[in-house]
Amino acid sequence: MKSTDPPNNSFFQPNPEDHDDATKLLLNADDTAYGTIDQNEGSSSSATKRSLVHANKRPVHVITLLMGVLFGMALVGSTRLAVSMRNAKKSASLQTKKVPKGPYRLIQRQEGEEMFDYYDFYNGPDNVGSNGYINYVTKESAMNSGILRVTEEADLSYMSNPAERTEHVNKTQFVYMGSAPTDAGPRDSIRLEGKSKFNGGLFVIDLHHMPAGCGSWPAVWLSDEKDWPLNGEIDIVEGVNYQKVAKTALHTSKGCDMEDSPSNLTTGGWDTAVGIPDSETGVPDMTFRYAKNCYVYAPHQWTNQGCVATDAKEGNLGEPLVGPDSYRFLSV
């Protein structure tokens, strides 16, 4: 979805007077939300996940934010990550700058230099699961090599009327994240692992640019790493190589099937599961099927394919997403 607002990613939570029955969200120094920004070069499968320890040992449905850019340079104005729970206990790091009107209340906004306060920089090689030809580096190393930087630029997409762009320029801090080759072989790259956990919410991610081209894999994910896939995974937007259509996927444990989804409650279409090799003969099964089963080991679908919804039209991902317009992706 195109946006005329400044790019940002935010967490909102409903105003108590509007949602008396909203689920309680615990957000304190020990129960903080977990988000991941994964900048993985050349990964061959799902991005790395790491275990989470819930400090007070209470069961919780955790959602992990993961924004993955596997190749090239990502341009993020800011991250507005929002939560749809009430009566939250908040640490100082979760104090909000702005509270919008409406059913949701902003509790976390990530932008500019402050964006890094919400994440830890993972340092080391990629895991076996995604097996990217990269080496994740620290914040200091990333900034010294130029693959991570924050700049203040004109945000032309902020203007709703293009004719006004010459009369007013809104300055916005943009976060650039990229990767770079090294003499040792694997590319230096960035993976930011969020410090916060949420058991639900409204998550809005505004981007000005996502890489496109051979070897690229831009993605924004929500997931629970500790007991994956029991609490599911939501891939808000994901694209590979020259893909021009935004895709959204759900990955779950057994028992989540979209076969009976009412057509009047859905938009876009379903991705396909074709050409899967037979487990005994190895011969590809060319039977045409839609990927509607969210179970990560669903029969007649690729392993961990999940149920994948695709946008009804092209041009919302890949090369068309190069600015100056902002694109907004969200999940609840």
C-alpha positions in Angstrom: 0.0 0.0 0.0 1.4 3.4 -0.9 1.5 6.0 1.9 1.5 9.7 1.9 2.6 9.9 5.5 6.3 10.0 6.7 7.8 6.5 6.6 7.9 4.9 10.0 7.2 1.6 11.8 5.2 1.8 15.0 3.5 -0.2 17.8 0.0 0.9 18.8 -2.2 -0.3 21.5 -6.0 0.4 21.8 -7.1 3.2 24.1 -8.6 1.6 27.2 -11.9 3.5 26.9 -12.4 2.0 23.4 -11.3 -1.6 24.1 -12.3 -2.6 27.6 -11.9 -6.3 26.8 -8.4 -6.0 25.2 -5.9 -8.5 26.3 -3.3 -7.3 28.8 0.2 -6.8 27.4 3.2 -7.0 29.7 6.0 -4.7 28.7 8.7 -4.1 31.3 12.4 -4.6 31.6 12.1 -8.4 31.6 9.0 -8.8 29.3 10.0 -6.7 26.3 9.1 -7.3 22.7 11.3 -9.2 20.4 11.9 -7.8 16.9 14.5 -8.8 14.3 15.8 -7.0 11.3 17.8 -9.4 9.2 20.1 -8.2 6.5 21.2 -11.6 5.1 23.1 -11.8 1.8 22.3 -14.8 -0.4 20.3 -16.8 2.1 18.8 -20.0 0.8 15.9 -20.4 3.1 14.2 -18.8 6.1 16.2 -16.2 8.1 17.9 -17.1 11.3 15.8 -17.4 14.5 17.2 -17.4 18.0 15.9 -18.7 21.3 14.1 -16.4 23.7 14.0 -16.7 27.4 10.8 -15.3 29.0 12.1 -13.9 32.3 9.1 -14.5 34.5 8.4 -18.0 33.0 4.8 -17.2 32.3 3.4 -18.5 29.0 3.2 -15.8 26.4 2.3 -15.6 22.7 5.4 -13.8 21.3 5.5 -12.0 18.0 8.9 -11.4 16.5 9.4 -8.6 14.0 11.9 -9.5 11.3 12.7 -7.2 8.4 15.1 -9.0 6.1 17.1 -7.5 3.3 19.4 -10.1 1.8 21.2 -7.9 -0.8 21.7 -4.3 -1.6 20.6 -1.3 0.5 17.5 -0.9 2.6 16.1 2.5 3.2 14.0 2.9 6.3 12.6 6.3 7.4 11.6 4.9 10.8 9.9 2.0 12.4 6.5 2.4 14.0 5.8 -0.8 15.8 2.4 -0.9 17.4 0.6 -3.1 20.0 -3.1 -3.8 20.3 -3.2 -4.5 24.1 -4.3 -2.4 27.0 -2.9 -1.8 30.6 0.6 -2.3 29.4 3.5 -2.0 31.8 6.2 0.0 30.0 9.8 0.5 30.6 11.5 3.8 29.9 12.7 2.6 26.5 9.1 2.1 25.4 7.8 5.6 26.2 5.9 7.0 23.2 6.6 10.3 21.4 3.2 10.7 20.0 -0.3 9.2 20.7 -2.5 9.2 17.6 -6.3 9.4 17.9 -8.4 6.4 17.3 -8.8 2.8 18.7 -5.0 2.3 18.8 -2.5 4.0 21.0 1.1 4.3 19.9 3.5 2.8 22.4 6.7 2.4 20.4 8.1 4.3 17.5 11.5 3.5 16.0 13.2 6.0 13.8 16.6 7.6 13.0 19.4 7.0 15.5 16.9 6.0 18.2 15.9 3.0 16.1 19.1 1.2 17.2 18.0 1.5 20.9 15.4 -1.2 20.2 17.8 -3.8 18.8 20.9 -5.8 19.5 23.5 -6.3 16.7 24.1 -10.0 16.2 27.8 -10.7 15.5 28.8 -13.9 13.7 28.1 -16.2 10.7 24.6 -17.2 9.5 23.0 -20.3 10.8 22.7 -23.6 9.0 19.0 -23.1 8.3 19.4 -20.1 6.1 23.0 -20.6 5.3 23.6 -17.2 3.8 27.1 -16.4 2.4 27.5 -13.6 4.9 29.0 -12.6 8.2 27.0 -10.5 10.5 28.9 -7.6 12.1 28.6 -5.2 15.1 27.2 -1.7 14.9 30.6 -0.2 15.1 32.0 -2.4 12.3 28.9 -1.7 10.1 29.2 2.0 10.5 32.9 2.0 9.9 32.5 0.1 6.7 29.6 2.2 5.4 27.0 -0.5 5.3 25.0 1.2 8.1 24.4 4.9 8.4 21.7 7.4 9.3 21.2 10.5 7.1 18.7 13.4 7.2 17.1 13.9 3.8 14.0 15.4 2.2 11.0 13.2 2.5 9.1 14.1 -0.6 6.5 11.3 0.0 5.3 13.2 3.0 3.5 15.7 0.6 0.0 14.5 -0.4 0.0 17.0 -3.3 3.0 16.5 -5.7 2.8 20.2 -6.7 3.5 21.2 -3.1 6.8 19.4 -3.1 8.7 22.4 -4.4 7.3 24.6 -1.7 7.9 22.5 1.3 10.5 19.9 2.2 10.1 17.7 5.3 13.4 16.5 6.7 13.4 12.9 7.9 16.2 10.7 9.3 16.6 7.7 7.1 18.4 4.5 8.2 20.5 2.8 5.5 21.4 -0.8 5.8 23.4 -2.8 3.3 26.0 -5.4 2.8 29.5 -5.4 1.3 32.0 -7.9 -0.1 35.2 -8.7 1.9 38.6 -10.1 1.1 37.8 -13.2 3.3 34.9 -14.2 1.1 31.5 -13.9 2.9 29.9 -10.5 2.7 29.6 -8.3 5.8 25.9 -7.9 6.6 23.6 -6.7 9.4 21.1 -8.5 11.6 19.3 -6.5 14.3 17.6 -8.6 17.0 14.9 -6.7 18.8 14.7 -6.4 22.6 11.0 -6.5 22.9 8.2 -9.1 23.0 4.6 -8.7 22.3 1.6 -11.0 22.6 -0.3 -9.2 19.9 -0.7 -5.8 18.3 -0.8 -3.7 15.2 2.6 -3.5 13.4 3.2 -0.9 10.8 6.4 -0.8 8.7 7.0 2.1 6.3 9.8 1.7 3.8 11.2 4.0 1.1 13.3 1.4 -0.6 13.8 -2.4 -0.6 16.5 -4.0 -2.8 15.6 -5.9 -6.0 17.6 -8.1 -8.2 19.4 -11.4 -8.3 20.3 -12.6 -4.9 18.0 -10.2 -3.0 15.5 -11.4 -0.4 13.8 -8.4 1.3 11.3 -9.4 4.0 9.4 -8.3 7.1 8.4 -11.0 9.5 6.7 -11.5 12.8 7.5 -14.7 14.7 7.9 -16.5 18.0 11.3 -18.1 18.0 11.2 -19.9 21.3 8.5 -22.5 20.4 8.4 -22.1 16.6 6.1 -22.9 14.9 3.6 -23.4 17.8 2.8 -19.7 18.0 3.1 -19.1 14.3 5.0 -16.8 12.0 3.6 -14.0 9.9 5.7 -12.9 6.9 4.1 -9.5 6.3 6.0 -8.9 3.0 8.6 -11.0 1.3 10.2 -11.1 -2.2 13.0 -12.9 -3.8 15.2 -11.8 -6.7 13.2 -9.9 -9.3 9.8 -10.6 -7.8 7.3 -7.7 -8.4 4.4 -8.9 -6.3 4.2 -8.6 -2.6 3.5 -11.8 -0.7 2.2 -12.5 2.8 2.6 -15.9 4.4 1.5 -17.7 7.6 3.6 -20.5 9.0 2.0 -22.5 11.8 1.8 -25.9 13.6 -0.7 -28.5 12.3 -4.3 -27.5 12.1 -4.4 -24.1 10.4 -5.9 -24.4 6.9 -7.3 -21.6 4.7 -9.3 -23.9 2.4 -12.6 -22.5 3.7 -11.7 -18.8 3.8 -14.8 -16.8 2.6 -13.9 -15.0 -0.6 -15.7 -11.8 0.5 -13.2 -11.6 3.4 -10.1 -11.9 1.4 -8.2 -9.8 -1.2 -5.6 -10.9 -3.7 -5.0 -14.5 -4.4 -3.1 -17.6 -3.3 0.4 -18.7 -4.3 0.9 -22.1 -5.9 2.6 -25.3 -4.8 3.7 -27.0 -8.0 6.7 -29.2 -8.9 7.3 -30.8 -5.5 9.5 -33.9 -5.9 7.9 -37.2 -4.8 9.6 -38.4 -1.6 10.2 -41.9 -3.1 10.8 -41.4 -6.8 12.0 -37.8 -6.8 9.7 -37.1 -9.8 8.2 -33.6 -9.6 4.5 -33.5 -9.0 3.1 -31.0 -11.5 -0.5 -31.1 -10.1 -1.7 -27.5 -9.8 -2.5 -26.6 -6.1 -2.9 -23.4 -4.1 -0.7 -23.0 -1.0 -3.6 -22.7 1.5 -2.3 -24.9 4.3 -0.3 -22.9 6.9 1.3 -26.0 8.5 5.0 -25.9 7.9 5.1 -29.6 7.0 1.8 -29.7 5.0 1.7 -32.5 2.4 1.7 -31.5 -1.2 3.4 -28.2 -0.4 7.0 -27.1 -0.2 8.5 -27.5 3.3 7.7 -24.5 5.4 5.8 -22.9 2.5 2.8 -22.1 4.6 -0.3 -20.4 3.3 0.9 -17.6 1.0 -1.4 -14.7 -0.1 -0.2 -12.7 -3.1 -1.3 -9.1 -4.1 -3.8 -8.9 -6.9 -1.5 -6.6 -9.0 2.2 -6.2 -9.8 4.4 -3.2 -9.0 4.2 -3.3 -5.2 7.6 -4.9 -4.6 11.0 -5.1 -6.2 12.1 -2.5 -8.7 9.0 -0.4 -8.5 9.7 0.2 -4.8 12.7 2.6 -5.3 11.1 5.9 -4.1 10.5 8.7 -3.6 7.1 7.2 -2.7 6.8 5.3 0.6 5.1 1.9 0.9 3.4 0.8 4.0 3.0 -2.8 5.2 1.2 -3.8 8.3 0.0 -6.8 10.3 -2.3 -7.4 13.3 
